[in-house]
Amino acid sequence: MIGSRKIIHIDMDAFYASVEQRDNPAYRGKPIAVGGRPEQRGAVAAASYEARQYGVRSAVPSRVAIQRCPHLIFVQPRFEVYRTISLQIREIFDRYTDLVEPLSLDEAYLDVTENKPGIASAMAIAREIKQAILAETQLTASAGVSINKFLAKIASDLDKPNGLYLITPEQAEAFVATLPIEKFYGIGAVTAAKMKALGIHTGLDLKQWSEADLAQQFGKVGRFYYNVARGQDDRLVNPNRVRKSIGAECSFTEDLQTLAAMLSELEKLAQEVCDRLQRHQRSGHTLTLKVKYNDYQQITRSRTLNDELGDAERVYAIAQDLLVHQVDRHKPVRLLGITISNLREATAIMQPHQLSLNLR
């Protein structure tokens, strides 16, 4: 039954940037961006609320960010610090329920239908969690409370920062009807543009479409769109969510002009990816090479094997073959990446190999 569950979505407010402002008083009240500086040709990983007022947001290229906000302060990310704080926050969640599904370091779903303290009100639990996060980390979080994951996720974004928003079962369908299509979780800019071209601007517009017609236009995800237009989402909070891929990529301060330079960087990425596979005790069957040229054109090339991929030398050899034979290596390259997918538990933890380049 749609109203039988109590779901909370917790989303930390500008997490990376807020940590930096917490730890450095000189950054407080100022526009800061966590990420690479413009001369490093990086991108913004997180922006403070002061920076967001200028249109600086995550994934914006740093050179664009500094144009929008000339007095923007760039801060190098400290991921180990963010991971440590994320674990603190996870420990708070665990006081209330074991049904916690992290989406990233700074957000998670909690199913508190049955909870450890036996608190009847999901709003009361969300309020306690927010208070505990503030007391123990000096950081604020926003919470959305509703009957399913879709609505809870939408709700957590409605009253930021430091927000708490409830969508009741009685409000669900009417609430979704008025929601602009670009505000739907799971509908990105490209899909939103396609929907608007079809005359779908709000949840009410989306609700007029049949499941079959949505499937014809959008494939399998059409069924999801059909259900959420009615405030329905039967996805369970999954505490054992499995990673679908493990990868690494690097943007370069100066374009890579030669094959030797590209292979040298590819060697480092292969080692980094396999180190991560070993930490997670995973191997995979599909390798994807990502290449972004200096004109921002981006391509990917993949290969799937029957046997396991987890050894750095093997990963490098396959990535090298894809680069040499399926990529225009005469164009300057600004980014390379390697991702391993079709993951499974490794039959044995691969030992790292020292790679040697053979360019002959």
C-alpha positions in Angstrom: 0.0 0.0 0.0 1.4 3.4 -1.0 0.9 5.0 2.4 2.3 2.2 4.4 6.0 3.3 4.5 7.7 6.3 6.1 10.8 7.4 4.1 13.2 10.1 4.9 15.7 11.6 2.5 18.6 13.4 4.2 20.7 15.8 2.0 23.6 17.7 3.5 23.7 21.4 2.6 26.5 22.3 0.2 28.4 19.5 1.9 32.1 19.9 0.7 31.8 23.7 0.7 30.2 23.8 4.2 33.0 21.6 5.6 35.6 24.0 4.3 33.7 27.0 5.7 33.4 25.2 9.0 37.1 24.4 9.2 38.4 27.8 7.9 36.6 30.9 9.4 38.1 33.0 6.6 35.8 31.3 4.1 32.6 31.9 6.1 30.0 34.1 4.4 32.1 34.2 1.2 31.6 32.5 -2.2 33.8 29.5 -2.4 34.1 26.6 -4.8 35.6 23.3 -4.0 37.5 22.0 -7.1 40.3 22.8 -9.5 41.3 26.3 -10.3 40.7 27.7 -13.8 44.4 27.4 -14.7 44.1 23.7 -13.8 41.1 23.4 -16.2 39.1 21.8 -13.5 35.4 21.9 -12.6 33.4 22.9 -9.5 32.8 19.9 -7.3 30.7 21.9 -4.8 29.8 25.5 -4.3 28.8 27.4 -1.2 25.4 29.1 -1.1 27.1 32.5 -1.4 28.6 31.2 -4.7 25.3 29.8 -6.0 23.8 33.2 -6.0 26.2 33.9 -9.0 25.2 30.8 -10.8 28.2 28.8 -9.6 27.2 25.2 -9.1 28.7 21.7 -9.2 30.0 20.5 -12.6 30.4 24.1 -13.9 33.9 24.5 -15.5 36.1 26.5 -13.2 36.9 29.0 -16.0 33.1 29.7 -16.3 32.7 29.9 -12.5 35.3 32.6 -12.2 33.6 34.6 -15.0 30.3 34.5 -13.2 31.9 35.4 -9.8 35.3 37.1 -10.2 35.9 37.1 -6.4 35.2 33.3 -6.1 37.6 31.5 -3.8 38.8 28.1 -5.0 39.5 25.4 -2.4 41.2 22.1 -3.1 39.0 19.2 -2.1 39.8 17.1 1.0 38.0 13.8 0.3 39.4 11.9 3.2 37.9 14.6 5.5 34.5 14.4 3.8 34.5 10.6 4.0 35.3 10.7 7.7 32.4 13.2 8.3 30.1 11.0 6.2 30.8 8.1 8.4 29.9 10.2 11.4 26.6 11.0 9.8 26.0 7.4 8.9 26.5 6.4 12.6 23.7 8.9 13.5 21.4 7.2 10.9 22.1 3.8 12.3 20.8 4.8 15.7 17.3 4.9 14.1 17.2 2.2 11.4 19.3 -0.4 9.6 17.5 0.4 6.4 19.8 3.1 5.2 20.7 3.5 1.5 23.5 6.0 0.9 23.5 7.7 -2.5 26.8 9.5 -2.0 28.8 10.9 0.8 26.3 13.6 1.5 22.8 12.0 1.0 20.9 8.9 1.9 17.4 7.4 2.1 16.1 6.0 5.4 13.1 3.7 5.9 11.8 4.5 9.4 8.5 2.7 9.1 9.8 0.5 11.9 12.6 2.2 13.8 14.9 1.4 16.7 13.6 4.0 19.2 10.0 3.2 18.3 9.1 6.7 17.4 5.8 6.9 15.6 6.4 10.2 13.7 8.9 10.2 10.8 9.0 14.0 11.1 10.1 13.7 14.7 12.9 11.3 13.6 14.0 13.6 10.8 14.1 16.5 13.2 16.2 14.6 15.7 18.6 13.5 13.0 19.1 17.0 11.8 19.7 18.2 15.4 22.2 15.4 16.0 24.1 16.2 12.8 24.3 19.8 13.7 25.5 19.1 17.3 28.1 16.5 16.3 29.4 17.9 13.0 28.5 21.6 13.2 26.9 21.1 9.7 23.3 21.5 8.6 21.2 19.0 6.6 17.9 19.2 4.9 15.3 16.5 5.2 12.4 15.4 3.1 9.7 13.1 4.6 7.1 11.2 2.7 5.6 7.8 1.7 8.2 6.8 -0.9 11.7 7.6 -2.2 10.7 9.8 -5.1 8.6 12.2 -2.9 11.1 12.2 -0.1 13.9 13.2 -2.5 11.8 16.0 -4.0 10.8 17.2 -0.5 14.3 17.5 0.8 15.1 20.1 -1.9 12.1 22.3 -1.3 13.2 24.2 1.9 17.1 24.3 1.6 19.2 25.0 3.4 18.5 23.5 6.8 15.0 22.5 5.6 12.4 20.0 6.8 9.5 19.3 4.4 6.7 16.8 4.6 4.5 15.5 1.8 1.6 13.5 3.2 -0.2 10.6 1.4 -3.2 12.9 0.9 -1.0 15.6 -0.7 1.1 13.4 -2.9 -0.9 13.3 -6.2 -1.9 17.0 -6.1 1.7 18.0 -5.2 3.2 16.1 -8.2 0.5 17.6 -10.5 1.9 21.1 -10.0 5.6 20.1 -10.1 7.5 21.5 -13.1 8.9 18.6 -15.1 12.5 19.7 -14.7 12.1 19.3 -10.9 11.3 15.6 -11.2 14.1 13.5 -9.7 15.4 11.2 -12.5 14.5 13.6 -15.3 17.6 15.4 -16.6 17.9 18.4 -18.8 17.9 16.4 -22.1 14.8 14.4 -21.1 13.0 17.5 -19.8 13.6 19.3 -23.1 12.2 16.3 -25.0 9.2 16.2 -22.7 8.5 20.0 -23.2 8.7 19.5 -26.9 5.9 16.9 -26.5 3.9 19.4 -24.4 4.8 17.9 -21.0 5.6 20.8 -18.7 4.2 19.6 -15.4 3.3 16.5 -13.5 -0.3 17.0 -14.6 0.7 17.0 -18.2 2.8 13.9 -17.7 -0.2 12.2 -16.0 -2.2 12.5 -19.2 0.1 10.1 -21.1 -0.6 6.4 -21.0 2.1 4.0 -19.8 2.4 2.5 -23.3 3.0 5.9 -24.9 5.6 6.9 -22.4 7.4 3.5 -22.9 7.3 4.2 -26.6 8.9 7.6 -26.2 11.3 6.9 -23.3 11.8 3.2 -23.2 11.8 1.2 -19.9 12.0 4.3 -17.8 8.6 5.3 -19.2 6.9 3.1 -16.6 8.7 4.9 -13.8 7.5 8.3 -15.3 3.9 6.9 -15.4 4.0 5.9 -11.7 5.7 9.0 -10.3 3.2 11.2 -12.1 0.7 9.7 -9.8 2.9 10.0 -6.7 3.7 6.3 -6.7 7.2 4.8 -6.3 7.5 1.2 -5.1 11.3 1.1 -4.9 12.5 -0.1 -1.5 15.2 1.5 0.5 18.1 -0.9 -0.2 20.9 -1.0 2.5 22.9 -3.4 0.4 23.1 -1.3 -2.8 25.8 -2.6 -5.0 28.1 -0.3 -7.0 27.6 -0.8 -10.7 31.0 0.5 -11.7 34.4 1.6 -10.4 36.5 4.1 -12.4 39.0 7.0 -12.4 39.6 9.9 -14.7 41.9 12.9 -15.0 41.7 16.3 -16.6 45.0 17.7 -17.7 46.4 21.2 -17.2 48.0 21.0 -20.7 46.5 19.0 -23.6 48.2 15.6 -24.3 49.7 15.9 -27.7 51.5 12.6 -28.2 50.6 8.9 -27.9 53.5 8.4 -25.4 52.0 11.1 -23.1 48.5 9.5 -23.4 49.8 6.1 -22.6 51.8 7.3 -19.7 48.6 8.8 -18.2 46.6 5.7 -19.0 49.1 3.6 -17.1 48.5 5.7 -14.0 44.7 5.5 -14.4 44.8 1.7 -14.8 46.7 1.4 -11.6 44.3 3.7 -9.8 41.2 1.8 -11.0 42.7 -1.5 -9.9 43.7 -0.2 -6.5 40.0 0.8 -6.1 38.8 -2.6 -7.3 41.1 -4.3 -4.7 39.8 -2.0 -1.9 36.2 -3.0 -2.7 37.2 -6.7 -3.5 35.6 -6.4 -6.9 36.5 -7.4 -10.4 34.6 -6.6 -13.6 34.0 -7.8 -17.2 33.6 -4.5 -19.1 36.2 -1.8 -19.6 35.2 1.6 -20.9 37.7 4.1 -22.1 36.6 7.8 -21.9 38.4 10.4 -24.0 37.6 14.2 -24.1 39.4 16.2 -26.8 40.5 19.8 -26.4 37.4 20.9 -28.4 35.2 19.2 -25.6 34.1 16.4 -27.9 33.8 13.3 -25.8 33.8 9.7 -26.9 33.7 6.3 -25.1 34.9 2.9 -26.3 34.1 -0.3 -24.4 35.1 -3.9 -24.5 33.5 -6.8 -22.6 35.4 -10.0 -21.7 34.4 -13.4 -20.4 37.1 -13.5 -17.8 37.7 -11.1 -14.8 39.2 -7.7 -15.1 41.0 -6.7 -11.9 44.7 -6.9 -12.7 46.4 -3.5 -13.5 48.6 -4.9 -16.3 45.6 -6.4 -18.1 43.4 -3.3 -17.6 46.2 -1.2 -19.0 46.7 -3.5 -22.0 43.0 -3.4 -23.0 42.7 0.4 -22.5 45.9 0.8 -24.6 44.5 -1.2 -27.4 41.2 0.8 -27.4 43.2 4.0 -27.4 45.5 3.0 -30.2 43.0 1.4 -32.5 39.6 3.1 -31.8 40.5 6.7 -30.8 41.7 9.6 -33.0 45.0 10.0 -31.1 46.1 12.8 -33.4 43.7 15.2 -31.7 44.9 16.9 -28.5 43.3 15.2 -25.4 42.2 17.1 -22.3 40.8 14.2 -20.3 41.2 10.4 -20.0 39.2 8.0 -17.9 38.9 4.2 -17.3 35.8 2.6 -15.8 35.2 -1.1 -15.0 31.6 -2.3 -14.9 29.6 -5.6 -14.8 31.2 -5.9 -11.4 31.3 -9.1 -9.3 33.0 -10.2 -6.1 36.6 -10.9 -7.0 37.6 -14.6 -6.9 40.9 -13.5 -5.5 42.2 -10.1 -4.6 44.6 -9.2 -7.4 48.1 -8.2 -6.5 49.2 -4.9 -7.9 51.7 -5.0 -10.8 54.3 -2.4 -11.7 53.4 -1.5 -15.2 56.0 -0.9 -17.9 55.3 0.9 -21.1 56.1 -0.6 -24.5 55.5 1.9 -27.2 57.2 -0.1 -30.0 
